[in-house]
């Protein structure tokens, strides 16, 4: 995807704000500027914008429950997990070893709250060990936190089987849907997670707004106290223009657009494999259609990224949350890889064109001769 003078291939990190999102934000600032907790007419208008936005996103999620707005997916994840930890019936919190840092770094906090924290292994395809998950849930009443589609490998977990296991052992389930929302159909038909998180900026909406959806039977506890906004679960005056913009972009999601992206991603991997020796992580599992996470044999991905950035090409080296790390991304190590080079993550948008991909392939070929 070309943005001004840059070729942008790090769409899992964030997306530029879409035109309809900016238009919606300006509309929100114009007509819904007032505090939605106010009782006078402008406040009531803002409240209407807020509640309609809530309904829009719930409908798009096809989620049978309720929803509150937060400032980020990290905040949404924290509200869910810290609420589970305050549930006296829950003795154990289970997560995978490859969770996003916004979940994984809560481990010690949860232990400090008196909960046993267990980590489920993944296989070479980045899929969690379902037998191990089941064994953890057998032993103690648990809550489970899982990333539905991995932000680095793009691998999509088997939600139906996971949900069945959680139901069997009466375990609560939180699903991080941040990368999946907008790119693939969320499989919520027969089974629903108890809570799930999404973020606006991952789908072309503004930064600074996200959501936590939850079943109405789930007891949540606030992290912020004060005015009692968002059903008493997230005190702070809602930014209605941001929320309205988020809802507008959510409502315009078209999964079909990403089916063509998968063809482009597969073409990219096929051509790159013919040019260079590469290891593609998660290639034998169901993945997000836009994501390719790979190592180039004999080349450090960090050096490739630096060289590409000098010619205005943007690619990732993994999660933007720990891209400066000097060791291999945790997900690669947990998948069982050892003797591989530091990886690159290339992630496309539905606006990415074949000419963009051809340009990237050409420059990768040139750069690997220079580094």
C-alpha positions in Angstrom: 0.0 0.0 0.0 1.5 3.3 -1.0 1.0 6.3 1.3 2.5 9.4 -0.1 6.2 8.6 -0.7 6.2 5.4 1.4 5.4 1.8 0.6 3.6 0.5 3.8 3.7 -3.2 4.5 3.1 -3.3 8.3 -0.7 -3.2 8.4 -0.9 -5.4 11.5 0.9 -2.7 13.5 -1.7 -0.1 12.5 -3.5 1.3 9.5 -3.8 4.9 8.3 -7.2 6.4 9.2 -9.7 5.9 6.5 -11.5 8.8 4.9 -14.9 7.7 6.2 -13.4 7.5 9.7 -12.2 11.1 9.5 -15.5 12.3 8.0 -17.3 10.5 10.9 -15.0 12.0 13.5 -15.7 15.6 12.2 -19.4 14.9 12.2 -19.1 13.7 15.7 -17.2 16.8 16.8 -19.8 19.0 15.1 -23.1 17.3 16.3 -22.0 15.2 19.2 -19.5 17.4 21.0 -21.4 17.6 24.3 -20.8 15.4 27.3 -23.2 12.4 26.8 -23.9 12.3 30.5 -25.4 15.8 30.3 -29.2 16.1 30.5 -29.6 19.1 28.2 -30.4 18.6 24.4 -26.8 18.6 23.1 -25.9 16.0 25.7 -28.8 13.8 24.7 -27.7 14.0 21.0 -24.2 12.9 22.1 -25.8 10.1 24.1 -27.7 8.9 21.1 -24.6 8.9 18.9 -22.8 6.9 21.7 -25.5 4.2 22.0 -26.1 3.8 18.3 -22.3 3.3 17.9 -22.5 0.6 20.6 -25.3 -1.2 18.8 -23.5 -0.9 15.4 -20.3 -2.6 16.7 -22.2 -5.3 18.6 -24.2 -6.1 15.4 -21.0 -6.2 13.3 -19.4 -8.6 15.8 -22.5 -10.7 15.8 -22.0 -10.9 19.6 -24.8 -11.8 21.9 -24.1 -9.5 24.8 -23.1 -6.0 25.7 -20.1 -3.7 25.1 -18.1 -0.9 26.7 -15.7 1.5 25.1 -12.1 1.8 26.3 -8.9 3.6 25.2 -7.1 0.6 23.9 -7.2 -3.2 23.4 -4.7 -3.5 26.2 -7.1 -1.8 28.5 -9.9 -4.0 27.3 -7.8 -7.1 28.0 -6.9 -5.9 31.4 -10.5 -5.2 32.5 -11.5 -8.7 31.4 -8.6 -10.5 33.0 -8.4 -8.5 36.2 -12.2 -9.0 36.6 -11.8 -12.7 36.2 -9.0 -12.6 38.9 -11.5 -10.9 41.3 -14.0 -13.7 40.8 -13.6 -15.8 44.0 -14.8 -19.0 42.1 -11.9 -18.7 39.7 -8.7 -20.3 41.0 -6.7 -20.4 37.8 -6.0 -18.2 34.8 -4.9 -20.1 31.7 -3.2 -18.4 28.7 -1.0 -19.5 25.8 2.7 -19.0 25.8 2.4 -16.7 22.7 -0.1 -14.2 23.9 0.2 -10.5 23.0 2.2 -8.6 25.7 -1.0 -6.8 26.7 -2.2 -10.1 28.1 1.1 -12.0 28.8 2.7 -9.3 30.9 -0.3 -9.6 33.4 0.9 -12.9 34.7 2.7 -11.7 37.8 -0.2 -9.3 38.6 -2.6 -12.2 38.4 -0.4 -14.3 40.6 -0.2 -11.4 43.1 -4.0 -11.5 43.2 -3.8 -15.1 44.4 -4.5 -16.9 41.1 -2.6 -19.8 39.7 -1.4 -18.9 36.2 -0.8 -21.7 33.7 0.7 -21.3 30.2 -0.4 -23.6 27.3 2.3 -24.6 24.8 2.0 -24.3 21.0 3.2 -26.6 18.3 5.3 -25.9 15.2 2.2 -24.4 13.6 1.5 -22.0 16.5 -1.6 -23.9 17.4 -2.2 -24.4 21.1 -2.1 -27.9 22.7 -5.7 -28.7 23.3 -4.9 -31.7 25.5 -2.8 -29.5 27.7 -5.6 -26.9 27.8 -8.0 -29.6 28.9 -5.7 -30.9 31.6 -5.3 -27.5 33.1 -9.1 -26.9 33.1 -9.8 -30.3 34.7 -7.8 -29.5 37.8 -9.2 -26.2 38.9 -12.1 -23.8 38.0 -10.5 -21.5 35.4 -10.7 -18.6 33.1 -8.9 -18.8 29.8 -7.4 -15.9 27.8 -6.4 -16.6 24.2 -5.4 -14.6 21.1 -7.7 -15.7 18.4 -5.4 -14.7 15.5 -1.8 -14.2 16.3 -0.4 -10.7 15.6 2.9 -12.0 14.3 2.3 -15.4 12.6 -1.3 -14.6 11.7 -2.2 -18.2 12.8 -5.9 -18.6 13.7 -6.8 -20.8 16.7 -9.4 -23.5 16.5 -12.1 -21.6 18.3 -14.8 -24.2 18.1 -12.7 -26.9 19.8 -11.4 -24.4 22.4 -15.0 -23.2 23.2 -16.2 -26.8 23.6 -13.4 -27.5 26.1 -14.2 -24.4 28.1 -17.9 -25.2 28.2 -17.1 -28.8 29.3 -15.2 -27.5 32.3 -17.3 -24.4 33.0 -14.3 -22.1 32.2 -14.7 -18.5 31.3 -13.1 -17.5 28.0 -11.6 -14.2 26.9 -10.7 -13.8 23.3 -8.3 -11.2 21.9 -9.8 -10.5 18.5 -7.8 -7.4 17.7 -6.0 -8.7 14.6 -8.9 -10.9 13.3 -11.7 -8.2 13.4 -12.2 -7.0 9.8 -10.0 -9.6 8.2 -11.8 -12.9 8.8 -15.3 -13.9 9.7 -15.5 -14.3 13.5 -17.0 -17.8 14.2 -19.6 -16.8 16.7 -22.7 -18.8 15.9 -23.0 -21.8 18.2 -20.4 -20.7 20.7 -19.5 -17.2 22.1 -16.6 -16.2 24.2 -17.5 -14.6 27.5 -15.4 -11.5 26.7 -13.6 -10.2 23.7 -11.5 -7.2 22.8 -11.1 -5.2 19.5 -9.3 -2.0 18.6 -10.2 0.8 16.3 -6.8 1.6 14.8 -6.3 -2.0 13.5 -9.3 -1.5 11.1 -8.6 2.0 9.8 -10.3 3.9 12.6 -8.7 6.4 14.9 -6.3 5.5 17.7 -7.3 6.0 21.3 -10.5 4.0 21.2 -11.3 0.3 21.5 -14.0 -2.0 22.9 -14.6 -4.9 25.3 -17.6 -7.0 24.5 -19.0 -9.3 27.2 -21.9 -11.6 28.0 -24.3 -10.0 30.3 -23.9 -12.7 32.9 -20.2 -11.9 33.2 -19.3 -9.9 36.3 -16.8 -7.1 35.4 -15.0 -4.8 37.7 -13.8 -1.3 36.8 -10.2 -0.3 36.7 -11.1 3.4 36.7 -13.5 5.0 39.3 -15.3 8.3 39.2 -18.4 9.3 37.2 -19.7 5.8 36.5 -19.6 6.1 32.7 -19.9 3.0 30.5 -22.3 1.1 32.7 -20.1 1.9 35.8 -17.2 -0.1 34.3 -15.0 2.6 32.8 -15.3 6.0 34.4 -14.1 8.9 32.1 -16.1 11.1 29.8 -16.6 9.1 26.5 -15.0 10.6 23.4 -18.1 10.3 21.3 -16.4 11.5 18.0 -13.8 8.8 18.3 -16.4 6.2 19.2 -18.6 7.2 16.3 -15.7 7.1 13.9 -14.8 3.6 15.2 -18.4 2.5 14.7 -18.6 3.9 11.1 -15.5 2.0 10.1 -16.7 -1.2 11.8 -20.0 -1.0 9.9 -18.1 -0.7 6.6 -16.1 -3.9 7.1 -16.2 -6.2 4.1 -14.5 -9.5 4.7 -14.7 -10.3 1.0 -12.0 -7.7 0.3 -9.5 -9.7 2.2 -10.0 -12.8 0.2 -8.1 -11.2 -2.7 -5.4 -10.2 -0.2 -4.8 -13.8 0.6 -4.1 -14.5 -3.1 -1.6 -11.6 -3.0 0.0 -12.9 0.2 0.4 -16.4 -1.3 1.8 -14.9 -4.5 4.3 -12.9 -2.4 5.5 -16.0 -0.5 5.7 -18.1 -3.6 7.9 -15.5 -5.5 10.0 -14.8 -2.4 10.7 -18.5 -2.0 11.9 -18.7 -5.6 14.3 -15.8 -4.9 15.7 -16.6 -1.5 15.8 -19.4 1.1 13.0 -18.6 3.6 11.3 -20.1 6.6 7.6 -19.1 6.8 6.1 -19.5 10.3 2.6 -21.0 10.6 2.4 -21.6 6.8 0.7 -25.0 7.4 -2.1 -23.6 9.6 -5.1 -21.4 8.9 -3.7 -17.8 8.9 -4.9 -14.3 8.5 -5.1 -13.6 4.8 -2.8 -10.6 4.9 0.1 -11.8 7.1 3.4 -13.3 6.3 6.0 -13.9 9.0 9.3 -15.3 7.8 13.1 -15.5 8.2 15.5 -15.1 5.3 18.4 -17.6 5.6 21.7 -15.8 6.2 20.0 -12.4 6.7 19.1 -10.6 9.9 15.6 -9.2 9.5 16.4 -6.2 11.5 19.2 -5.2 9.1 16.9 -5.8 6.1 14.2 -3.6 7.8 16.7 -0.8 8.4 17.9 -0.9 4.8 14.4 -1.0 3.4 13.3 1.9 5.6 16.1 4.0 3.9 14.3 3.6 0.6 10.9 4.4 2.1 9.6 0.8 2.5 8.0 -0.1 5.8 8.0 -3.7 7.0 7.8 -5.1 10.5 10.1 -7.4 12.5 7.3 -8.8 14.6 4.9 -7.2 17.1 5.3 -3.4 17.3 5.1 -3.8 21.0 8.5 -5.5 21.3 10.1 -4.8 17.9 13.3 -3.4 19.5 14.1 -6.7 21.2 17.6 -8.2 20.6 16.4 -11.8 20.9 14.1 -13.8 18.6 10.4 -13.1 19.1 9.0 -15.3 21.8 6.5 -16.9 19.4 9.3 -18.4 17.2 11.0 -19.9 20.2 7.8 -21.4 21.6 7.0 -22.9 18.2 10.3 -24.8 18.5 12.6 -22.9 16.1 16.1 -22.2 17.2 18.6 -21.9 14.4 16.8 -19.3 12.4 17.5 -15.6 11.6 15.6 -12.7 13.1 12.3 -12.5 11.2 10.4 -10.0 9.1 6.6 -9.5 9.2 4.9 -8.3 6.1 1.3 -7.5 6.4 -1.0 -6.2 3.7 -4.2 -4.1 3.5 -7.0 -4.7 1.1 -5.7 -1.6 -0.6 -2.3 -3.2 -1.3 -1.9 -3.7 -5.0 0.0 -6.4 -6.9 2.4 -3.6 -8.2 3.2 -2.8 -4.6 4.1 -6.4 -3.9 6.2 -6.6 -7.1 8.1 -3.5 -6.0 8.7 -5.1 -2.5 9.9 -8.3 -4.1 12.3 -6.4 -6.4 13.7 -4.3 -3.5 14.1 -7.4 -1.2 16.1 -9.0 -4.0 18.3 -5.9 -4.3 18.7 -5.3 -0.6 19.8 -8.9 0.2 22.7 -8.3 -2.2 23.7 -5.2 -0.4 23.5 -6.2 3.3 
